[in-house]
Amino acid sequence: MPISHVSAMAFERLSRVASIPTLLLVAVTWMASLVPANAQGLIRDPDIEHGLRELAFPILRAAGLNTNRVKIFVVNDRTFNAFVIDYSAIYLNYGLILTVESPEMLQAVIAHEAAHIANGHLARRTQNLRAAQRKAGLGTALALIAAAAGGGEAAAGIAAGTQSAALRSFLGHTRAEESSADQSAASYLRWAGISPIGMVELHRKFAGQELLNAVNQDPYMRSHPTSRERLRVAERFLAQSGDWSKSDPNADYWFARVKGKLSAFLRSPTWTMRRAKEEDAQDIRLMREASAYHQNHDLANARAAIDGALAIRPNDPFYYELKGQILLENRQMQDAVKAYGKAVEMAPNDALILAGYGRALLAQGQTKNALQMLVKARQRDYRNARLMQDLGVAYAKVGNNGMASVVTAERYALRGRLADAGIHAKRALGQLPEGSPGWQRAQDVLIASERAKKAKRKRK
């Protein structure tokens, strides 16, 4: 599938050599014990993430947030939910994206989450950490520290797959914070020229849920306590300001494209082919059809459909990326490399496109060129487990077994398998010059692995 499902573990940069913080890795171990086996992480796709950036950009700018630093990620969870954990990311469940009916409604959600960041509500996490420690012990508290420190995919895995009271408490906001976020979100939408009707529709969706048992409430309701009063406030704001915004063709287009791409790979090909006919934008319709044909192993029609989309948008790197992945998964290596190469020419700094190009080059046997692309991709996105796997293979093929062991250790750390990570870290330490960047990265993983092992023994 062109959409990459990434496991629910992550690490972040510690220094210029991108070593892994030992505290974060120790916390990841505890987190792994909390996340059920079926819990998923993030859905990574360059087209979808770009579309969400297009929708979020005017809101983040209105909120005074760094539009390059704050990322929008999709969580592989069908429930209706959105949340923030640190100052650098907003998480949207794919269930929310597929459920909302307009770009204004999705932008209202993004504005609300951006307000939690801009208004400093994350500072309350420290108090929640203490409460979580009392409720569930040191392990959960460490897991939450990892989330608060920016453990992106790990945090997403928690939110998607864990139902403990401690974690819900950590992710939850007070009614006062919700009211404050609503007010700020309304101002962001006004400044950006986006209709406030989306905020009203969002509150209407959850009106009455507060009367339900917590188990039956939507996750968004549990982490964002709502009330009929908040709905009335939103309706008054709409009545006073009026629905003054103009239709934004760019927002309409990217909203349709994000939903189209997600649904094409999460629903059956039959459903996609039936619904694609309703698509207004012809290129999006062809993209959805290409995805459906690809899932049905019909390369000829998949290729014809994506070429049709490219005829309409010849300078679209994300359609070239999709074409490259369709060809790669059908073992058309030479053509896949060409398609990915065109995508990289148009989007030379997109880490997910670079990673796909590196994967195609590796499959074609251009190992040195593949290694160059994969290293460049990792420098921009160190949370991509599939990238780490490809990078390990590339290092091994050029004979750099030490670095192959390093990235393998880090890949296991991404998945929360610190015992396996420690084995490969030890191997790397024996193969790399002491004090080198790779040696330091391996040392970080080994320390975290050993601390996690000691913590596990203490719990027994």
Salt bridges, closest charged atoms under 4 A:
ASP45 OD1 - LYS261 NZ 3.07
ASP47 OD1 - ARG257 NE 2.94
ASP47 OD2 - LYS261 NZ 3.90
GLU49 OE2 - ARG44 NE 2.54
GLU54 OE2 - HIS50 NE2 3.39
GLU113 OE2 - HIS224 NE2 2.58
GLU153 OE2 - ARG44 NH1 3.76
GLU177 OE2 - ARG124 NE 2.88
GLU177 OE1 - HIS173 ND1 3.14
GLU178 OE1 - HIS112 NE2 2.81
GLU178 OE2 - HIS116 NE2 2.97
GLU178 OE1 - ARG230 NH2 3.63
ASP182 OD1 - HIS112 ND1 2.95
ASP182 OD2 - HIS203 NE2 3.32
ASP182 OD2 - ARG230 NE 2.64
GLU229 OE1 - ARG232 NH2 3.03
GLU229 OE2 - ARG236 NH2 3.56
GLU235 OE2 - ARG204 NE 3.39
GLU278 OE1 - ARG275 NE 3.27
GLU279 OE1 - ARG288 NH1 3.05
GLU289 OE2 - ARG285 NH1 3.20
ASP307 OD1 - LYS323 NZ 2.81
ASP316 OD2 - ARG257 NH1 2.70
ASP316 OD2 - ARG313 NE 2.82
GLU329 OE1 - HIS294 NE2 2.61
ASP335 OD2 - ARG303 NH2 2.91
ASP381 OD2 - ARG44 NH2 2.84
ASP390 OD2 - ARG359 NE 2.60
ASP390 OD1 - ARG386 NE 3.55
GLU410 OE1 - ARG378 NH2 3.55
GLU410 OE2 - ARG441 NE 2.87
ASP420 OD2 - ARG417 NH2 2.75
